Amino acid sequence: MKIDRIETDLIGPLSIPAGKLFGVHTQRAEENFNVTGFRLRDFPELIQSMAMVKQAAALTNMELGLLSSEKAHAIAEACDDLIELRAIDDNFPVDMMQGGAGTSTNMNVNEVVANLALLKLGASVGDYSTLHPNDDVNLSQSTNDVYPTAIRLTLLRTCDALIAAQVNLRDTFRRKGAEFADVIKVGRTQLQDAVPMTVGQEFEAFAELIDEDIIQVQSAKKILQEVNLGGSAIGTSINVPPAFPSVACRKLSEISGLPLMTARNLVEATSDTGGFVSFSGILKRIAVKMTKICNDLRLLSSGPIGGLGEIRLPAMQAGSSIMPGKVNPVIPEMMNQIGFQVIGNDLTVTLAASAGQLQLNAMEPVIVLNILLSIRMLTRGMEIFANRCVAGIEVDKDRCRALLDQSLVLATPLAKLIGYSKAALLSKRALSEKKSLRSIVEDDGCLTERQIEEIFSDYATFANVPQRTSA
């Protein structure tokens, strides 16, 4: 039967649950910060990044003669366990929302790595006289350079999945744009009938909105490649050998496969969170655009009889517990809510970044929590949105044509022939008399039959629809 062990820190002795690989610092943090329900173990991508930093530091310390080969290799192997997501579930209980500028996260990783390494050395868990979480695993480091470096590394590593979801959604809209290229409909501004367009043009515009944001995410990656590893507590590299920053950065690049670089000014880089603000702002931009697209799809599919009803979204589930037959646009509604949350997360990131004082920003834990949640929601949401909504959208061609014929969208080309004022007068008559614009123009006699035929027989001309060429 396993029994709890006792560890001691400057506060005093504390019981550590049997079988756990964390130590006294983690145990105190778990007791102090039981707030959000989001634990470090819920974000394995951050644990992996922290382990990569610890591995790079251990190998650098060995190369610089500060750490024995035996200890360095044990630490590196322990880090490999975490990178490969072994020993994760029960050993990282620290709440993501924590005081101390991320110290609890750093110590959670230090303690688990130390105890894994101790087991590899044939020692017992908690035998810190053999290998110590601070003196060995955290050698030449501080939370203040390890934690932000790991955050940047995590964001860079999660960008690929985000971009893949964006690309899939963009391409799904483009396929729909091509499918609906010849379906002419009413184009609207301020929710009022404006001029003719095609459903294909509408969907291709959605694709372009997403494509622009893919470029933004790719550009943002460059901001995150600059790290402050080796800056120690405030960027002055106290207790850090002169060669450590460059060597550790090179090794971290090799371990992660990402092109990292040491910041030009480590003091500035230690206290600055501008890169996180910029990246979060891009996530907000994505959220705003996704919200706009989903609002459009909900409007276009509204009804299906009493609304616009120009498109049909895939029916995913019953829409009401009381109204039989009702089907709601649940996937776009989900994306709307994701958008609202991401926008709110960005405000939190902005406020936290502005709260930095002097040589450190202690609010980085809430910054990383909100950015990682935003990335996760947007990535998963866009995958679901593309596959369970956009890919199955259908167009009601008859409805599009009926609304088009009842509208005044050809008043704009009409104005080129008879002037704005005359066209406005005839449009007003058409509305008040509930007649088609064509019939009002015919009654007025302001155009020849040929001119009337040229304007009212071919909407495609005014929708700027490319003419298909025969093969």
Beta strands, then each sheet from edge to edge (+ up, - down):
strand 1: 5-9
strand 2: 12-16
strand 3: 184-189
strand 4: 192-198
strand 5: 226-227
strand 6: 261-262
strand 7: 311-312
strand 8: 394-395
sheet 1: 1+ 2-
sheet 2: 3+ 4-
sheet 3: 5+ 6+
sheet 4: 7+ 8-
end
